[in-house]
Amino acid sequence: MAQAHFTPETWFRAVYDGNELVGFVMLYDPTLAEAPEEHEFFLWRLMIDQRFQARGFGRATVGLLSEHLRRRTGARRLMVSHVKHAERLGRFYSSLGFGYTGREEDGELEMALELC
């Protein structure tokens, strides 16, 4: 949360099921930066409380985020990365349409979802 408040290009939202908080999503949005260092949207955080995992909240959150970005000017791809040995995360993002880019940075594998 602190990172979100001190980084102007951060877009973030709480994830609720009715009135119950179930998670948090945070996105790097280059359109919010005066002079962006990166020009692609990047899913920085997707955190679903352990009590609510495997119930579709992560999938629904990424789906809503993708729709939000599709309506935005200039949003062509959504990027995400995961640590190399987190095959489960790779399978999760792949099931949502993300594909590996072949790039790796700091031990994390990069994936992209084409929005258009």
Jmol script that loads the backbone (N, CA, C; Angstrom):
load data "model"
ATOM      1  N   MET A   1       0.819  -1.184   0.000  1.00  0.00           N
ATOM      2  CA  MET A   1       0.000   0.000   0.000  1.00  0.00           C
ATOM      3  C   MET A   1       0.868   1.254   0.000  1.00  0.00           C
ATOM      4  N   ALA A   2       1.950   1.237   0.744  1.00  0.00           N
ATOM      5  CA  ALA A   2       2.815   2.412   0.794  1.00  0.00           C
ATOM      6  C   ALA A   2       3.380   2.709  -0.595  1.00  0.00           C
ATOM      7  N   GLN A   3       3.800   1.681  -1.304  1.00  0.00           N
ATOM      8  CA  GLN A   3       4.329   1.860  -2.652  1.00  0.00           C
ATOM      9  C   GLN A   3       3.283   2.534  -3.539  1.00  0.00           C
ATOM     10  N   ALA A   4       2.038   2.139  -3.402  1.00  0.00           N
ATOM     11  CA  ALA A   4       0.963   2.698  -4.219  1.00  0.00           C
ATOM     12  C   ALA A   4       0.779   4.190  -3.967  1.00  0.00           C
ATOM     13  N   HIS A   5       0.964   4.611  -2.742  1.00  0.00           N
ATOM     14  CA  HIS A   5       0.763   6.022  -2.405  1.00  0.00           C
ATOM     15  C   HIS A   5       1.929   6.910  -2.811  1.00  0.00           C
ATOM     16  N   PHE A   6       3.094   6.341  -3.020  1.00  0.00           N
ATOM     17  CA  PHE A   6       4.271   7.148  -3.337  1.00  0.00           C
ATOM     18  C   PHE A   6       4.750   6.984  -4.779  1.00  0.00           C
ATOM     19  N   THR A   7       4.016   6.239  -5.566  1.00  0.00           N
ATOM     20  CA  THR A   7       4.360   6.048  -6.965  1.00  0.00           C
ATOM     21  C   THR A   7       3.184   6.556  -7.787  1.00  0.00           C
ATOM     22  N   PRO A   8       3.326   7.709  -8.439  1.00  0.00           N
ATOM     23  CA  PRO A   8       2.179   8.329  -9.109  1.00  0.00           C
ATOM     24  C   PRO A   8       1.569   7.500 -10.235  1.00  0.00           C
ATOM     25  N   GLU A   9       2.335   6.600 -10.829  1.00  0.00           N
ATOM     26  CA  GLU A   9       1.801   5.803 -11.933  1.00  0.00           C
ATOM     27  C   GLU A   9       1.151   4.497 -11.463  1.00  0.00           C
ATOM     28  N   THR A  10       0.802   4.438 -10.207  1.00  0.00           N
ATOM     29  CA  THR A  10       0.171   3.256  -9.638  1.00  0.00           C
ATOM     30  C   THR A  10      -1.347   3.405  -9.605  1.00  0.00           C
ATOM     31  N   TRP A  11      -2.025   2.397 -10.111  1.00  0.00           N
ATOM     32  CA  TRP A  11      -3.489   2.296 -10.048  1.00  0.00           C
ATOM     33  C   TRP A  11      -3.761   1.080  -9.182  1.00  0.00           C
ATOM     34  N   PHE A  12      -4.572   1.230  -8.143  1.00  0.00           N
ATOM     35  CA  PHE A  12      -4.820   0.100  -7.257  1.00  0.00           C
ATOM     36  C   PHE A  12      -6.256   0.106  -6.765  1.00  0.00           C
ATOM     37  N   ARG A  13      -6.736  -1.100  -6.456  1.00  0.00           N
ATOM     38  CA  ARG A  13      -8.102  -1.278  -5.975  1.00  0.00           C
ATOM     39  C   ARG A  13      -8.146  -2.445  -4.994  1.00  0.00           C
ATOM     40  N   ALA A  14      -9.070  -2.353  -4.065  1.00  0.00           N
ATOM     41  CA  ALA A  14      -9.381  -3.483  -3.194  1.00  0.00           C
ATOM     42  C   ALA A  14     -10.312  -4.418  -3.965  1.00  0.00           C
ATOM     43  N   VAL A  15     -10.280  -5.684  -3.622  1.00  0.00           N
ATOM     44  CA  VAL A  15     -11.151  -6.680  -4.244  1.00  0.00           C
ATOM     45  C   VAL A  15     -12.126  -7.151  -3.169  1.00  0.00           C
ATOM     46  N   TYR A  16     -13.407  -7.010  -3.459  1.00  0.00           N
ATOM     47  CA  TYR A  16     -14.449  -7.372  -2.498  1.00  0.00           C
ATOM     48  C   TYR A  16     -15.361  -8.447  -3.051  1.00  0.00           C
ATOM     49  N   ASP A  17     -15.901  -9.243  -2.146  1.00  0.00           N
ATOM     50  CA  ASP A  17     -17.016 -10.136  -2.425  1.00  0.00           C
ATOM     51  C   ASP A  17     -18.159  -9.595  -1.583  1.00  0.00           C
ATOM     52  N   GLY A  18     -19.036  -8.832  -2.208  1.00  0.00           N
ATOM     53  CA  GLY A  18     -20.071  -8.137  -1.437  1.00  0.00           C
ATOM     54  C   GLY A  18     -19.401  -7.092  -0.562  1.00  0.00           C
ATOM     55  N   ASN A  19     -19.567  -7.220   0.734  1.00  0.00           N
ATOM     56  CA  ASN A  19     -18.943  -6.291   1.677  1.00  0.00           C
ATOM     57  C   ASN A  19     -17.656  -6.829   2.289  1.00  0.00           C
ATOM     58  N   GLU A  20     -17.250  -8.018   1.863  1.00  0.00           N
ATOM     59  CA  GLU A  20     -16.080  -8.655   2.457  1.00  0.00           C
ATOM     60  C   GLU A  20     -14.834  -8.444   1.590  1.00  0.00           C
ATOM     61  N   LEU A  21     -13.783  -7.903   2.205  1.00  0.00           N
ATOM     62  CA  LEU A  21     -12.516  -7.701   1.517  1.00  0.00           C
ATOM     63  C   LEU A  21     -11.847  -9.052   1.294  1.00  0.00           C
ATOM     64  N   VAL A  22     -11.526  -9.348   0.018  1.00  0.00           N
ATOM     65  CA  VAL A  22     -10.899 -10.637  -0.287  1.00  0.00           C
ATOM     66  C   VAL A  22      -9.508 -10.482  -0.891  1.00  0.00           C
ATOM     67  N   GLY A  23      -9.154  -9.260  -1.347  1.00  0.00           N
ATOM     68  CA  GLY A  23      -7.842  -9.109  -1.955  1.00  0.00           C
ATOM     69  C   GLY A  23      -7.519  -7.695  -2.366  1.00  0.00           C
ATOM     70  N   PHE A  24      -6.474  -7.604  -3.185  1.00  0.00           N
ATOM     71  CA  PHE A  24      -5.904  -6.321  -3.589  1.00  0.00           C
ATOM     72  C   PHE A  24      -5.265  -6.500  -4.958  1.00  0.00           C
ATOM     73  N   VAL A  25      -5.418  -5.510  -5.828  1.00  0.00           N
ATOM     74  CA  VAL A  25      -4.771  -5.532  -7.139  1.00  0.00           C
ATOM     75  C   VAL A  25      -4.081  -4.191  -7.344  1.00  0.00           C
ATOM     76  N   MET A  26      -2.872  -4.233  -7.921  1.00  0.00           N
ATOM     77  CA  MET A  26      -2.106  -3.015  -8.156  1.00  0.00           C
ATOM     78  C   MET A  26      -1.462  -3.088  -9.531  1.00  0.00           C
ATOM     79  N   LEU A  27      -1.591  -2.018 -10.280  1.00  0.00           N
ATOM     80  CA  LEU A  27      -1.175  -1.958 -11.666  1.00  0.00           C
ATOM     81  C   LEU A  27      -0.247  -0.773 -11.889  1.00  0.00           C
ATOM     82  N   TYR A  28       0.799  -0.990 -12.680  1.00  0.00           N
ATOM     83  CA  TYR A  28       1.606   0.122 -13.187  1.00  0.00           C
ATOM     84  C   TYR A  28       0.873   0.639 -14.414  1.00  0.00           C
ATOM     85  N   ASP A  29       0.496   1.916 -14.389  1.00  0.00           N
ATOM     86  CA  ASP A  29      -0.248   2.547 -15.477  1.00  0.00           C
ATOM     87  C   ASP A  29       0.585   3.694 -16.030  1.00  0.00           C
ATOM     88  N   PRO A  30       1.232   3.502 -17.191  1.00  0.00           N
ATOM     89  CA  PRO A  30       2.113   4.543 -17.721  1.00  0.00           C
ATOM     90  C   PRO A  30       1.394   5.837 -18.075  1.00  0.00           C
ATOM     91  N   THR A  31       0.067   5.778 -18.247  1.00  0.00           N
ATOM     92  CA  THR A  31      -0.667   7.006 -18.575  1.00  0.00           C
ATOM     93  C   THR A  31      -0.789   7.932 -17.378  1.00  0.00           C
ATOM     94  N   LEU A  32      -0.466   7.446 -16.187  1.00  0.00           N
ATOM     95  CA  LEU A  32      -0.534   8.272 -14.982  1.00  0.00           C
ATOM     96  C   LEU A  32       0.784   8.971 -14.677  1.00  0.00           C
ATOM     97  N   ALA A  33       1.837   8.640 -15.428  1.00  0.00           N
ATOM     98  CA  ALA A  33       3.166   9.211 -15.206  1.00  0.00           C
ATOM     99  C   ALA A  33       3.402  10.357 -16.174  1.00  0.00           C
ATOM    100  N   GLU A  34       4.034  11.398 -15.692  1.00  0.00           N
ATOM    101  CA  GLU A  34       4.356  12.533 -16.550  1.00  0.00           C
ATOM    102  C   GLU A  34       5.331  12.133 -17.649  1.00  0.00           C
ATOM    103  N   ALA A  35       6.365  11.399 -17.265  1.00  0.00           N
ATOM    104  CA  ALA A  35       7.363  10.903 -18.220  1.00  0.00           C
ATOM    105  C   ALA A  35       7.631   9.442 -17.870  1.00  0.00           C
ATOM    106  N   PRO A  36       6.799   8.526 -18.362  1.00  0.00           N
ATOM    107  CA  PRO A  36       6.931   7.112 -17.954  1.00  0.00           C
ATOM    108  C   PRO A  36       8.243   6.487 -18.409  1.00  0.00           C
ATOM    109  N   GLU A  37       8.834   5.715 -17.497  1.00  0.00           N
ATOM    110  CA  GLU A  37      10.044   4.960 -17.838  1.00  0.00           C
ATOM    111  C   GLU A  37       9.675   3.736 -18.662  1.00  0.00           C
ATOM    112  N   GLU A  38       8.540   3.155 -18.368  1.00  0.00           N
ATOM    113  CA  GLU A  38       8.020   1.999 -19.100  1.00  0.00           C
ATOM    114  C   GLU A  38       6.730   2.436 -19.775  1.00  0.00           C
ATOM    115  N   HIS A  39       6.424   1.852 -20.916  1.00  0.00           N
ATOM    116  CA  HIS A  39       5.235   2.269 -21.647  1.00  0.00           C
ATOM    117  C   HIS A  39       4.165   1.188 -21.736  1.00  0.00           C
ATOM    118  N   GLU A  40       4.317   0.137 -20.953  1.00  0.00           N
ATOM    119  CA  GLU A  40       3.341  -0.933 -20.955  1.00  0.00           C
ATOM    120  C   GLU A  40       2.695  -1.045 -19.578  1.00  0.00           C
ATOM    121  N   PHE A  41       1.447  -1.450 -19.575  1.00  0.00           N
ATOM    122  CA  PHE A  41       0.733  -1.688 -18.323  1.00  0.00           C
ATOM    123  C   PHE A  41       1.288  -2.976 -17.714  1.00  0.00           C
ATOM    124  N   PHE A  42       1.483  -2.974 -16.404  1.00  0.00           N
ATOM    125  CA  PHE A  42       2.100  -4.119 -15.744  1.00  0.00           C
ATOM    126  C   PHE A  42       1.334  -4.435 -14.465  1.00  0.00           C
ATOM    127  N   LEU A  43       0.894  -5.668 -14.341  1.00  0.00           N
ATOM    128  CA  LEU A  43       0.216  -6.122 -13.130  1.00  0.00           C
ATOM    129  C   LEU A  43       1.277  -6.334 -12.058  1.00  0.00           C
ATOM    130  N   TRP A  44       1.381  -5.356 -11.154  1.00  0.00           N
ATOM    131  CA  TRP A  44       2.404  -5.416 -10.110  1.00  0.00           C
ATOM    132  C   TRP A  44       2.013  -6.356  -8.973  1.00  0.00           C
ATOM    133  N   ARG A  45       0.758  -6.318  -8.570  1.00  0.00           N
ATOM    134  CA  ARG A  45       0.317  -7.137  -7.428  1.00  0.00           C
ATOM    135  C   ARG A  45      -1.073  -7.689  -7.696  1.00  0.00           C
ATOM    136  N   LEU A  46      -1.246  -8.940  -7.426  1.00  0.00           N
ATOM    137  CA  LEU A  46      -2.556  -9.575  -7.363  1.00  0.00           C
ATOM    138  C   LEU A  46      -2.506 -10.432  -6.110  1.00  0.00           C
ATOM    139  N   MET A  47      -3.164  -9.972  -5.091  1.00  0.00           N
ATOM    140  CA  MET A  47      -3.115 -10.673  -3.803  1.00  0.00           C
ATOM    141  C   MET A  47      -4.540 -11.016  -3.372  1.00  0.00           C
ATOM    142  N   ILE A  48      -4.806 -12.294  -3.256  1.00  0.00           N
ATOM    143  CA  ILE A  48      -6.094 -12.775  -2.781  1.00  0.00           C
ATOM    144  C   ILE A  48      -5.845 -13.481  -1.452  1.00  0.00           C
ATOM    145  N   ASP A  49      -6.594 -13.088  -0.434  1.00  0.00           N
ATOM    146  CA  ASP A  49      -6.466 -13.685   0.894  1.00  0.00           C
ATOM    147  C   ASP A  49      -6.546 -15.209   0.777  1.00  0.00           C
ATOM    148  N   GLN A  50      -5.703 -15.880   1.496  1.00  0.00           N
ATOM    149  CA  GLN A  50      -5.627 -17.341   1.424  1.00  0.00           C
ATOM    150  C   GLN A  50      -6.986 -17.999   1.642  1.00  0.00           C
ATOM    151  N   ARG A  51      -7.813 -17.413   2.495  1.00  0.00           N
ATOM    152  CA  ARG A  51      -9.142 -17.990   2.765  1.00  0.00           C
ATOM    153  C   ARG A  51     -10.045 -17.973   1.531  1.00  0.00           C
ATOM    154  N   PHE A  52      -9.716 -17.129   0.554  1.00  0.00           N
ATOM    155  CA  PHE A  52     -10.571 -16.964  -0.620  1.00  0.00           C
ATOM    156  C   PHE A  52      -9.925 -17.469  -1.909  1.00  0.00           C
ATOM    157  N   GLN A  53      -8.747 -18.049  -1.804  1.00  0.00           N
ATOM    158  CA  GLN A  53      -8.072 -18.552  -2.995  1.00  0.00           C
ATOM    159  C   GLN A  53      -8.777 -19.793  -3.532  1.00  0.00           C
ATOM    160  N   ALA A  54      -8.592 -20.029  -4.833  1.00  0.00           N
ATOM    161  CA  ALA A  54      -9.194 -21.167  -5.542  1.00  0.00           C
ATOM    162  C   ALA A  54     -10.715 -21.078  -5.576  1.00  0.00           C
ATOM    163  N   ARG A  55     -11.234 -19.831  -5.508  1.00  0.00           N
ATOM    164  CA  ARG A  55     -12.686 -19.624  -5.579  1.00  0.00           C
ATOM    165  C   ARG A  55     -13.047 -18.681  -6.732  1.00  0.00           C
ATOM    166  N   GLY A  56     -12.065 -18.384  -7.596  1.00  0.00           N
ATOM    167  CA  GLY A  56     -12.357 -17.589  -8.783  1.00  0.00           C
ATOM    168  C   GLY A  56     -12.143 -16.098  -8.650  1.00  0.00           C
ATOM    169  N   PHE A  57     -11.733 -15.630  -7.477  1.00  0.00           N
ATOM    170  CA  PHE A  57     -11.561 -14.191  -7.285  1.00  0.00           C
ATOM    171  C   PHE A  57     -10.381 -13.632  -8.077  1.00  0.00           C
ATOM    172  N   GLY A  58      -9.282 -14.355  -8.141  1.00  0.00           N
ATOM    173  CA  GLY A  58      -8.129 -13.901  -8.920  1.00  0.00           C
ATOM    174  C   GLY A  58      -8.471 -13.838 -10.397  1.00  0.00           C
ATOM    175  N   ARG A  59      -9.111 -14.870 -10.887  1.00  0.00           N
ATOM    176  CA  ARG A  59      -9.528 -14.938 -12.295  1.00  0.00           C
ATOM    177  C   ARG A  59     -10.481 -13.781 -12.613  1.00  0.00           C
ATOM    178  N   ALA A  60     -11.474 -13.556 -11.755  1.00  0.00           N
ATOM    179  CA  ALA A  60     -12.436 -12.472 -11.978  1.00  0.00           C
ATOM    180  C   ALA A  60     -11.749 -11.112 -11.930  1.00  0.00           C
ATOM    181  N   THR A  61     -10.809 -10.947 -11.013  1.00  0.00           N
ATOM    182  CA  THR A  61     -10.104  -9.676 -10.884  1.00  0.00           C
ATOM    183  C   THR A  61      -9.296  -9.367 -12.132  1.00  0.00           C
ATOM    184  N   VAL A  62      -8.558 -10.345 -12.631  1.00  0.00           N
ATOM    185  CA  VAL A  62      -7.766 -10.125 -13.845  1.00  0.00           C
ATOM    186  C   VAL A  62      -8.695  -9.877 -15.036  1.00  0.00           C
ATOM    187  N   GLY A  63      -9.831 -10.561 -15.078  1.00  0.00           N
ATOM    188  CA  GLY A  63     -10.797 -10.338 -16.144  1.00  0.00           C
ATOM    189  C   GLY A  63     -11.343  -8.914 -16.131  1.00  0.00           C
ATOM    190  N   LEU A  64     -11.712  -8.424 -14.959  1.00  0.00           N
ATOM    191  CA  LEU A  64     -12.215  -7.053 -14.845  1.00  0.00           C
ATOM    192  C   LEU A  64     -11.125  -6.043 -15.167  1.00  0.00           C
ATOM    193  N   LEU A  65      -9.912  -6.313 -14.709  1.00  0.00           N
ATOM    194  CA  LEU A  65      -8.791  -5.427 -15.004  1.00  0.00           C
ATOM    195  C   LEU A  65      -8.535  -5.374 -16.507  1.00  0.00           C
ATOM    196  N   SER A  66      -8.573  -6.509 -17.174  1.00  0.00           N
ATOM    197  CA  SER A  66      -8.369  -6.564 -18.625  1.00  0.00           C
ATOM    198  C   SER A  66      -9.437  -5.763 -19.358  1.00  0.00           C
ATOM    199  N   GLU A  67     -10.685  -5.906 -18.932  1.00  0.00           N
ATOM    200  CA  GLU A  67     -11.768  -5.138 -19.560  1.00  0.00           C
ATOM    201  C   GLU A  67     -11.583  -3.644 -19.334  1.00  0.00           C
ATOM    202  N   HIS A  68     -11.179  -3.265 -18.139  1.00  0.00           N
ATOM    203  CA  HIS A  68     -10.898  -1.858 -17.831  1.00  0.00           C
ATOM    204  C   HIS A  68      -9.823  -1.321 -18.775  1.00  0.00           C
ATOM    205  N   LEU A  69      -8.771  -2.085 -18.976  1.00  0.00           N
ATOM    206  CA  LEU A  69      -7.672  -1.636 -19.835  1.00  0.00           C
ATOM    207  C   LEU A  69      -8.060  -1.611 -21.302  1.00  0.00           C
ATOM    208  N   ARG A  70      -8.887  -2.547 -21.736  1.00  0.00           N
ATOM    209  CA  ARG A  70      -9.329  -2.569 -23.138  1.00  0.00           C
ATOM    210  C   ARG A  70     -10.088  -1.291 -23.497  1.00  0.00           C
ATOM    211  N   ARG A  71     -10.758  -0.713 -22.522  1.00  0.00           N
ATOM    212  CA  ARG A  71     -11.501   0.523 -22.759  1.00  0.00           C
ATOM    213  C   ARG A  71     -10.611   1.760 -22.718  1.00  0.00           C
ATOM    214  N   ARG A  72      -9.366   1.600 -22.300  1.00  0.00           N
ATOM    215  CA  ARG A  72      -8.443   2.722 -22.168  1.00  0.00           C
ATOM    216  C   ARG A  72      -7.674   2.939 -23.456  1.00  0.00           C
ATOM    217  N   THR A  73      -7.426   4.183 -23.790  1.00  0.00           N
ATOM    218  CA  THR A  73      -6.628   4.519 -24.963  1.00  0.00           C
ATOM    219  C   THR A  73      -5.184   4.078 -24.738  1.00  0.00           C
ATOM    220  N   GLY A  74      -4.625   3.405 -25.713  1.00  0.00           N
ATOM    221  CA  GLY A  74      -3.221   3.032 -25.654  1.00  0.00           C
ATOM    222  C   GLY A  74      -2.914   1.729 -24.947  1.00  0.00           C
ATOM    223  N   ALA A  75      -3.897   1.097 -24.348  1.00  0.00           N
ATOM    224  CA  ALA A  75      -3.642  -0.156 -23.640  1.00  0.00           C
ATOM    225  C   ALA A  75      -3.704  -1.309 -24.637  1.00  0.00           C
ATOM    226  N   ARG A  76      -2.537  -1.805 -25.024  1.00  0.00           N
ATOM    227  CA  ARG A  76      -2.477  -2.910 -25.986  1.00  0.00           C
ATOM    228  C   ARG A  76      -2.110  -4.235 -25.342  1.00  0.00           C
ATOM    229  N   ARG A  77      -1.302  -4.165 -24.269  1.00  0.00           N
ATOM    230  CA  ARG A  77      -0.854  -5.387 -23.587  1.00  0.00           C
ATOM    231  C   ARG A  77      -0.841  -5.166 -22.093  1.00  0.00           C
ATOM    232  N   LEU A  78      -1.081  -6.237 -21.377  1.00  0.00           N
ATOM    233  CA  LEU A  78      -0.923  -6.258 -19.936  1.00  0.00           C
ATOM    234  C   LEU A  78       0.196  -7.235 -19.635  1.00  0.00           C
ATOM    235  N   MET A  79       1.176  -6.773 -18.909  1.00  0.00           N
ATOM    236  CA  MET A  79       2.330  -7.591 -18.567  1.00  0.00           C
ATOM    237  C   MET A  79       2.217  -8.079 -17.117  1.00  0.00           C
ATOM    238  N   VAL A  80       2.855  -9.196 -16.838  1.00  0.00           N
ATOM    239  CA  VAL A  80       2.959  -9.725 -15.486  1.00  0.00           C
ATOM    240  C   VAL A  80       4.233 -10.563 -15.441  1.00  0.00           C
ATOM    241  N   SER A  81       4.745 -10.812 -14.262  1.00  0.00           N
ATOM    242  CA  SER A  81       5.889 -11.716 -14.130  1.00  0.00           C
ATOM    243  C   SER A  81       5.705 -12.557 -12.878  1.00  0.00           C
ATOM    244  N   HIS A  82       6.420 -13.661 -12.856  1.00  0.00           N
ATOM    245  CA  HIS A  82       6.401 -14.516 -11.668  1.00  0.00           C
ATOM    246  C   HIS A  82       7.773 -15.151 -11.508  1.00  0.00           C
ATOM    247  N   VAL A  83       8.080 -15.536 -10.273  1.00  0.00           N
ATOM    248  CA  VAL A  83       9.368 -16.171 -10.025  1.00  0.00           C
ATOM    249  C   VAL A  83       9.455 -17.457 -10.819  1.00  0.00           C
ATOM    250  N   LYS A  84      10.657 -17.767 -11.216  1.00  0.00           N
ATOM    251  CA  LYS A  84      10.931 -18.876 -12.132  1.00  0.00           C
ATOM    252  C   LYS A  84      10.297 -20.199 -11.704  1.00  0.00           C
ATOM    253  N   HIS A  85      10.370 -20.498 -10.438  1.00  0.00           N
ATOM    254  CA  HIS A  85       9.945 -21.815  -9.970  1.00  0.00           C
ATOM    255  C   HIS A  85       8.485 -21.857  -9.520  1.00  0.00           C
ATOM    256  N   ALA A  86       7.711 -20.825  -9.835  1.00  0.00           N
ATOM    257  CA  ALA A  86       6.296 -20.798  -9.458  1.00  0.00           C
ATOM    258  C   ALA A  86       5.448 -21.260 -10.641  1.00  0.00           C
ATOM    259  N   GLU A  87       5.574 -22.554 -10.960  1.00  0.00           N
ATOM    260  CA  GLU A  87       4.860 -23.104 -12.106  1.00  0.00           C
ATOM    261  C   GLU A  87       3.357 -22.924 -11.978  1.00  0.00           C
ATOM    262  N   ARG A  88       2.851 -22.992 -10.759  1.00  0.00           N
ATOM    263  CA  ARG A  88       1.410 -22.828 -10.543  1.00  0.00           C
ATOM    264  C   ARG A  88       0.940 -21.447 -11.006  1.00  0.00           C
ATOM    265  N   LEU A  89       1.726 -20.418 -10.709  1.00  0.00           N
ATOM    266  CA  LEU A  89       1.375 -19.074 -11.179  1.00  0.00           C
ATOM    267  C   LEU A  89       1.432 -19.000 -12.698  1.00  0.00           C
ATOM    268  N   GLY A  90       2.426 -19.613 -13.273  1.00  0.00           N
ATOM    269  CA  GLY A  90       2.526 -19.647 -14.728  1.00  0.00           C
ATOM    270  C   GLY A  90       1.306 -20.291 -15.356  1.00  0.00           C
ATOM    271  N   ARG A  91       0.852 -21.402 -14.787  1.00  0.00           N
ATOM    272  CA  ARG A  91      -0.342 -22.078 -15.303  1.00  0.00           C
ATOM    273  C   ARG A  91      -1.585 -21.208 -15.128  1.00  0.00           C
ATOM    274  N   PHE A  92      -1.676 -20.523 -13.976  1.00  0.00           N
ATOM    275  CA  PHE A  92      -2.814 -19.637 -13.726  1.00  0.00           C
ATOM    276  C   PHE A  92      -2.874 -18.535 -14.780  1.00  0.00           C
ATOM    277  N   TYR A  93      -1.764 -17.831 -14.969  1.00  0.00           N
ATOM    278  CA  TYR A  93      -1.764 -16.732 -15.944  1.00  0.00           C
ATOM    279  C   TYR A  93      -1.941 -17.250 -17.371  1.00  0.00           C
ATOM    280  N   SER A  94      -1.376 -18.393 -17.681  1.00  0.00           N
ATOM    281  CA  SER A  94      -1.569 -18.985 -19.012  1.00  0.00           C
ATOM    282  C   SER A  94      -3.041 -19.283 -19.265  1.00  0.00           C
ATOM    283  N   SER A  95      -3.734 -19.750 -18.240  1.00  0.00           N
ATOM    284  CA  SER A  95      -5.160 -20.075 -18.396  1.00  0.00           C
ATOM    285  C   SER A  95      -5.997 -18.821 -18.650  1.00  0.00           C
ATOM    286  N   LEU A  96      -5.448 -17.656 -18.353  1.00  0.00           N
ATOM    287  CA  LEU A  96      -6.143 -16.382 -18.592  1.00  0.00           C
ATOM    288  C   LEU A  96      -5.760 -15.768 -19.935  1.00  0.00           C
ATOM    289  N   GLY A  97      -4.876 -16.438 -20.665  1.00  0.00           N
ATOM    290  CA  GLY A  97      -4.477 -15.937 -21.981  1.00  0.00           C
ATOM    291  C   GLY A  97      -3.109 -15.295 -22.042  1.00  0.00           C
ATOM    292  N   PHE A  98      -2.401 -15.229 -20.924  1.00  0.00           N
ATOM    293  CA  PHE A  98      -1.044 -14.691 -20.921  1.00  0.00           C
ATOM    294  C   PHE A  98      -0.109 -15.702 -21.566  1.00  0.00           C
ATOM    295  N   GLY A  99       0.912 -15.204 -22.236  1.00  0.00           N
ATOM    296  CA  GLY A  99       1.934 -16.063 -22.817  1.00  0.00           C
ATOM    297  C   GLY A  99       3.311 -15.550 -22.439  1.00  0.00           C
ATOM    298  N   TYR A 100       4.260 -16.449 -22.355  1.00  0.00           N
ATOM    299  CA  TYR A 100       5.628 -16.063 -22.005  1.00  0.00           C
ATOM    300  C   TYR A 100       6.253 -15.247 -23.133  1.00  0.00           C
ATOM    301  N   THR A 101       6.981 -14.212 -22.754  1.00  0.00           N
ATOM    302  CA  THR A 101       7.644 -13.346 -23.736  1.00  0.00           C
ATOM    303  C   THR A 101       9.056 -13.816 -24.051  1.00  0.00           C
ATOM    304  N   GLY A 102       9.607 -14.681 -23.206  1.00  0.00           N
ATOM    305  CA  GLY A 102      10.988 -15.122 -23.367  1.00  0.00           C
ATOM    306  C   GLY A 102      11.964 -14.257 -22.587  1.00  0.00           C
ATOM    307  N   ARG A 103      11.442 -13.203 -21.970  1.00  0.00           N
ATOM    308  CA  ARG A 103      12.317 -12.331 -21.164  1.00  0.00           C
ATOM    309  C   ARG A 103      12.278 -12.759 -19.705  1.00  0.00           C
ATOM    310  N   GLU A 104      13.433 -12.605 -19.071  1.00  0.00           N
ATOM    311  CA  GLU A 104      13.579 -12.901 -17.651  1.00  0.00           C
ATOM    312  C   GLU A 104      14.352 -11.759 -17.012  1.00  0.00           C
ATOM    313  N   GLU A 105      13.872 -11.315 -15.849  1.00  0.00           N
ATOM    314  CA  GLU A 105      14.571 -10.250 -15.135  1.00  0.00           C
ATOM    315  C   GLU A 105      14.535 -10.548 -13.643  1.00  0.00           C
ATOM    316  N   ASP A 106      15.692 -10.506 -13.022  1.00  0.00           N
ATOM    317  CA  ASP A 106      15.820 -10.761 -11.586  1.00  0.00           C
ATOM    318  C   ASP A 106      15.155 -12.070 -11.161  1.00  0.00           C
ATOM    319  N   GLY A 107      15.308 -13.110 -11.970  1.00  0.00           N
ATOM    320  CA  GLY A 107      14.757 -14.418 -11.637  1.00  0.00           C
ATOM    321  C   GLY A 107      13.257 -14.541 -11.875  1.00  0.00           C
ATOM    322  N   GLU A 108      12.649 -13.552 -12.530  1.00  0.00           N
ATOM    323  CA  GLU A 108      11.222 -13.604 -12.819  1.00  0.00           C
ATOM    324  C   GLU A 108      10.987 -13.733 -14.317  1.00  0.00           C
ATOM    325  N   LEU A 109      10.048 -14.589 -14.674  1.00  0.00           N
ATOM    326  CA  LEU A 109       9.685 -14.810 -16.065  1.00  0.00           C
ATOM    327  C   LEU A 109       8.538 -13.870 -16.434  1.00  0.00           C
ATOM    328  N   GLU A 110       8.686 -13.195 -17.557  1.00  0.00           N
ATOM    329  CA  GLU A 110       7.699 -12.217 -17.986  1.00  0.00           C
ATOM    330  C   GLU A 110       6.649 -12.851 -18.890  1.00  0.00           C
ATOM    331  N   MET A 111       5.399 -12.429 -18.697  1.00  0.00           N
ATOM    332  CA  MET A 111       4.290 -12.893 -19.508  1.00  0.00           C
ATOM    333  C   MET A 111       3.500 -11.682 -20.002  1.00  0.00           C
ATOM    334  N   ALA A 112       2.787 -11.864 -21.110  1.00  0.00           N
ATOM    335  CA  ALA A 112       2.009 -10.769 -21.687  1.00  0.00           C
ATOM    336  C   ALA A 112       0.633 -11.275 -22.103  1.00  0.00           C
ATOM    337  N   LEU A 113      -0.354 -10.404 -21.947  1.00  0.00           N
ATOM    338  CA  LEU A 113      -1.712 -10.654 -22.415  1.00  0.00           C
ATOM    339  C   LEU A 113      -2.041  -9.575 -23.434  1.00  0.00           C
ATOM    340  N   GLU A 114      -2.311  -9.987 -24.670  1.00  0.00           N
ATOM    341  CA  GLU A 114      -2.685  -9.027 -25.712  1.00  0.00           C
ATOM    342  C   GLU A 114      -4.117  -8.582 -25.456  1.00  0.00           C
ATOM    343  N   LEU A 115      -4.333  -7.272 -25.416  1.00  0.00           N
ATOM    344  CA  LEU A 115      -5.641  -6.721 -25.089  1.00  0.00           C
ATOM    345  C   LEU A 115      -6.460  -6.340 -26.309  1.00  0.00           C
ATOM    346  N   CYS A 116      -5.809  -6.220 -27.474  1.00  0.00           N
ATOM    347  CA  CYS A 116      -6.588  -5.836 -28.667  1.00  0.00           C
ATOM    348  C   CYS A 116      -6.570  -6.928 -29.703  1.00  0.00           C
TER     349      CYS A 116
END
end "model"
wireframe off; spacefill off
backbone 0.3
color backbone group
